[in-house]
């Protein structure tokens, strides 16, 4: 199976915050899981550089837009690297290959008669890079940025979105899982049912952008330019190789709810107009909120993910992103809640379990892990459905539910330790075989958990396997009881998540 996943490409008008890490980490967890299942994967992220607000920030700093983008893009390249995201390509919309593809794409739609010239009069939010009607506003302000949109009037080229209303409704009827979660599907379909109006695909008087191929006095509207990256990247991500035949339309787009309309309505219509198949699926997640407000540079309520990583480590931040809220819904983020989960779930639930298990193997078994699997054991029954359960949740982007399913096993293993009390059993030399069986089950349970958690906690998973003397085999078929390898020389493991006394400051 082929699995192509994208994040939105991020505006470079400022530096990354935890909201960007949220999407990037969520995507990486899903991609890593599919690699474990043996799928041929491609993972794309990158930056959106042609926005009006990027040009404005550059001007404020006395820089040409390209020079500004070239400087700040390094901070954005650092984001996937620091959160250990395994993207296959990092696209920039200023790449010459992307710009050439955008021009070809728009020319196809123009040649097909679905682009025409007209005058746009109305409201435009530079923060969203989006056009608004008065009905879209809240007290006359942008619902996202809480700013008053600018009134503009200019001659543009328009895309006949209205001509695709019936085709889009037919698409939604034929593919009831085209957009997940279901309530986002309903939201997008309702928007289409309400009637579609043509929208501008160009902007006048703005030299920063991709030139309209038949009229170089205008540039491509930034959202059209940005959406096309999902397709253009495949044509040049690997030098000398066109990946489009392999991975299109086997693409899933991961995005925030604020850009639903662009992805779920505009993008499939543009693809149909240009003669391409539509994406396989879109998954729309909610916001991370601080004080019930969306995290935003313009509002100023940001949490720097790189600072959190410096304090807690990358795996803890990855865990928190998956755990903080049901993926697909809004959730509240704070340093305090990260600190609490770090101590209670990572430190106590998982870290202490690994420390106790390895210490008991060292103490009661001389560091030797004997192979005494019992197919009828409690741990065998506990872990039997895990692989299928986690995979089923991952298939619908329920990374939170999948992680909770693994954590149910972690909690049960902790109960198993307490109830079987191997330290008590070890006092009776005649019960040595029982100690071996208990510690085998604990070690096997932890091995299975480590493989199941590898997409979330890649470094920690490998450390758990190493502490148990196990090979780093992460294939999904390893999430099965009875595959533990014999091992000698097991010592008490160092703490996986050392205690941190006070929360980091945001």
Secondary structure, DSSP 4 states (H G I P E B T S, - for coil): -EEEEEPPPEE-SS---HHHHHHHHHHHHHHHHHHHTT-EEEEEEEEE---HHHHHHHHHTT--HHHHHHHHHHHHHHHHHHTT---SEEEETT-HHHHHHHHHHHHHHHHTT-EEEEEEEEEEETTTTEEE-GGG-BTTB-TTT--PPEEEEEEEEEE-GGGGHHHHHHHHHH-TTSEESHHHHHHHHHHHHT----EE-EEES--SSPEETTEEEEEE-HHHHHHTHHHHHHHHSBTTB--HHHHSS-EEEEEEGGGHHIIIIIIHHHHHHHT-PPPSEEEEE--EEETTEE--TTTT----HHHHHHHH-HHHHHHHHHHSS-TTS-EE--HHHHHHHIIIIIIIIIIHHHHHHHHHHHHHSTT-B-----TTSHHHHHHHTHHHHHHHHHTTT-HHHHHHHHHHHHHHHHHHHHHH-HHHHTTSGGGHHHHHHHHHHHHHHHHHHHHHHTTT-HHHHHHHHHHTT------GGGSSTT-PPPB----PPPPSS---SSPPP-
